[in-house]
Amino acid sequence: MASLNLKNVYKIFDEKVTAVNDFNLEIKDKEFIVLVGPSGCGKSTTLRMIAGLEEISQGEVYIGDEQVNETAPKDRDIAMVFQNYALYPHMTVFQNMAFGLKLKKMPKNEIDKRVQEAAKILEIEELLDRKPKALSGGQRQRVALGRAIVRDPKVFLMDEPLSNLDAKLRVVMRTEIAKLHQKLQTTFIYVTHDQTEAMTMGDRIVVMKDGVINQVDTPLNLYNNPINLFVAGFIGSPQMNFLQGKIEVKNNSTFFVFGENYIQLPEDKSSIVNEKGYLSGSEMIMGIRPEDIFNDSATIEKFIKSSIEGKVEVTEIMGADASLFVDIDGQNLVARVESSSQLKPNTMTKLALNPAKIHLFDKQTEE
Ligand code: ADP
């Protein structure tokens, strides 16, 4: 068990590629932290610096109270699980799990006890005599986790551990890892490019882009209050809709206008717009999630001041819900509506936006 602290951490490769740019984060003891962002944004490099597999170009990393910049990986008391499992093919599951403990010269009965306990937690007791080639992908991943668990580390680091599994198994293992975290009560730092994985697993999520932390928050806060256009577009599935338009202030009310559509901004949004000094004509981007758009008459009535009209292009039924792809004055919008209310292509429809769920971003700064 340990807290971690990363202070002004940089990684610069070959004196020119800034892979990690002024990374600052305090991780609490027992926290489940997820680093998420598109490929190449510096997630793995950050994790590898914590593990000691990559030198830190600048800044400091603390595990507990100890500064570990110069500490060898084996002396950091952390365990890392990789996406390719890195199991020894000629060893049985038991031997694979016991290997690190043997190297540490742990007594045999203690090794046996730890392997059995970990196997029980992961429900792989009956596989201990098998070699990796006789295991499924999911079972191999459990063994890789088992090898980390037996070491009883202060911190677990996981680098895309589920990316080699098929979609169904990934969902199962996602839950298993979350349960494991509950059971072990240890600090977990987990890297993924998959926002769904991040949203379902993390206590807090660190959203990265181009080596820079964009936002650190709980899943719900990220979803409800994305700090900029990148986070807004990256978090949430299906993706948030973005519409380009302008601000118009008229008769003491503030509107977001695009084409023929006037959306009256609620009090809190218009006061922010006014405080930031946006005048009539300022170009902005409005964000609205598909689930915050409605096409039933009662909601349209309720949100009449933020209702718009467009042409249905396609409907996709996904069971109880349907996605409505709508063209609004040349801009595309997806609405998540009830399947029973789906509409035929090429029909005009009114849609209401929940005014409380409207996000506004500056077109230039994207914030
Ligand atoms: P992620 O894990 O988010 O996909 P990485 O941390 O692997 O991203 O990489 C971040 C950036 O650093 C990328 O631009 C990558 O090309 C670069 N990079 C990673 N490792 C090296 C290396 N050993 N030498 C040079 N550049 C590297």
Boltz pocket constraint, residues with backbone or C-beta under 6 A from the ligand:
constraints:
  - pocket:
      binder: B
      contacts: [[A, 13], [A, 14], [A, 17], [A, 18], [A, 19], [A, 37], [A, 38], [A, 39], [A, 40], [A, 41], [A, 42], [A, 43], [A, 44], [A, 45], [A, 46]]
      max_distance: 6.0
